[in-house]
């Protein structure tokens, strides 16, 4: 849960709190600093493949400790930014280590430790993300108001070291097998019956390499479906205030809309997490796309203040659904054997799409004076995602799993 708190959407909302103070202090335009952040995000996406491979080769404890230490250093280094190249490098490192690496490592850890109970535990872990959405913006605003934006970066770096490094060193282990357990907290078998049950559980778990996974149709279908919310939700969050104003609403509603996202996201993640243990994951993947499409369509009828809260709630339902099901479907379909490498590629796509999202929405707004065209064009993605999710059946190697696992 702590990993979700230190990364994900909460981090994006948190960084946004520094934008205006940095613009005012450094004398940069909003377009310039937004471009630097987008370029940094795109650069960060390519590092996820490397992090995923490290996670397969070394323990999560070692990789996460190094990432957390470096993350704190980068946040402190942001306090000394004075040039565009420094800002670009800083944003690149923040996105690589925070929203990219920490989220990748922590969700992969949960998937490694749980199989039968994976959905519900992933939902609990995602509570950290929901808490970050609610707590990071006011925390950062408080730090900036009392310390200034430069010292606020330093304070955040120290917070990361205190609340992330120590718990990782004390609590994190590579896998349940590394400490004499089986997934889901089960003990090693002590009798023949227990041994048969453990063997059955192991045989039923798929075991794919990255090379094998990318040759399956389901890999690319799920990758497309998982990347769509990264592009659209990031764009809608980035342009949140402008979207509301364009519908004739008060810009002061922008913060309130984001406040409704967290509880809706939390509720959706809990429900989807439990359902993912009982229903085919591809149908739940489609549910997330339905929520996203509903959010975009509701934009066209939003013209009253209370509509904005429904809009924010739908955005939260979409985010919570997509986060959980995208975290469980990969290990459920491809197993734990090379999960870091597989999810490293997946995270690369998702981070890249989140970097690209705000730009086309902004360009279409500049050309047309509104967001109608952008919403209509990009509505094609979640609608297509519903179809792609439904046909993304669990892959099969065409051979007995017992043979594959030997």
JOGINOR-V604546 format. One record per pair of residues at least 24 apart in sequence whose ideal C-beta (glycine too) atoms are under 7 Angstrom apart, sorted by the first residue. I is the first residue (numbers start at 0). GAP is how many residues later the second one is. Records with the same first field share a line. If there is no record, write none. Layout:
# JOGINOR-V604546
I=GAP, GAP
This chain:
# JOGINOR-V604546
0=123, 124, 126, 127
1=126, 161, 162, 165
2=99, 100, 102, 103, 125
3=102, 121, 122, 124, 125, 128
4=123, 126, 127
5=92, 96, 154, 158
6=91, 92, 95, 96
7=91, 95, 121, 124
8=120, 124, 310
9=119, 122, 123, 126
10=87, 88, 121, 125
11=87
12=120, 123, 124, 245
13=122, 123, 126
14=79
16=120, 123, 124, 127
17=131
20=123, 128
21=127
24=124
32=54
35=48, 51, 52, 55
36=54
37=317, 320, 321
38=49
39=48, 51, 52, 55
40=50, 54, 310, 313, 314
41=310, 313
42=49
43=48, 51, 52, 56, 307
44=303, 306, 307, 310
45=302
46=49, 53
47=52, 56, 296, 299, 300, 303
48=295, 296, 299
50=50, 53, 293
51=52, 288, 289, 291, 292, 293
52=287, 288, 291
54=50, 53, 285
55=282, 284, 285
58=115
59=45, 49, 112, 114
60=107, 111, 112, 113
62=42
63=41, 104, 108
64=100, 103, 104
66=30, 34, 35, 38
67=92, 96, 97, 100
68=96
69=27
70=26, 27, 89
71=85, 88, 89
72=84
74=78, 81, 82, 85
75=77, 78, 81
77=75
78=71, 72, 74, 75
94=256
98=252
99=247, 251
103=239, 240, 243
106=220
107=231, 232, 235
110=216, 220, 225, 228
111=63, 224, 227
112=62, 63, 70
113=69, 70
114=68, 69, 90
115=68
116=67
117=210, 213, 214
118=154, 155, 157, 158, 209
119=153, 154, 157
121=151, 202, 205, 206
122=146, 147, 149, 150, 151, 201
125=143, 197, 198
126=139
128=194
129=132, 135, 136
132=128, 129, 132
133=125, 128
201=203
202=198, 199, 202
203=197
204=130
205=127, 128, 129, 195
206=128, 130, 197, 198
207=126, 127, 129, 130
208=128, 129
209=128, 131, 132, 135
212=121, 129
215=179
217=115, 174, 175, 176, 177
220=167, 170, 171
221=63, 107, 170
222=123, 126
223=161, 164
224=60, 64, 160, 163, 164
225=100, 120, 124
226=122, 123, 126
227=61, 153, 154, 157
228=59, 63, 89, 93
229=120, 123, 124
230=122, 123, 125, 126
231=60, 125, 146, 149
232=82, 85, 86
233=120, 123, 124
234=122, 123, 126
235=79
237=120
238=119, 122, 123
242=56, 128
243=64
245=124, 125
246=55, 56
247=55
248=56, 59
249=55
252=52, 55
256=51, 52, 54, 55
257=54
259=49, 52, 53, 56
260=51, 54, 55, 58
261=54
262=53
263=49, 52, 53, 56
264=51, 54, 55
265=54
266=53
267=48, 49, 52, 53
268=51, 54, 55
271=48, 49, 52, 53
272=51
275=48, 49, 52
280=44, 47, 48, 51
281=107, 108, 110, 111
282=107
283=41
284=40, 44, 104, 107
285=100, 103, 104
286=34
287=30, 33, 34, 37
288=93, 96, 97, 100
289=96
290=26, 27, 30
291=26, 90
292=86, 89, 90
295=79, 83
298=76
332=61, 62
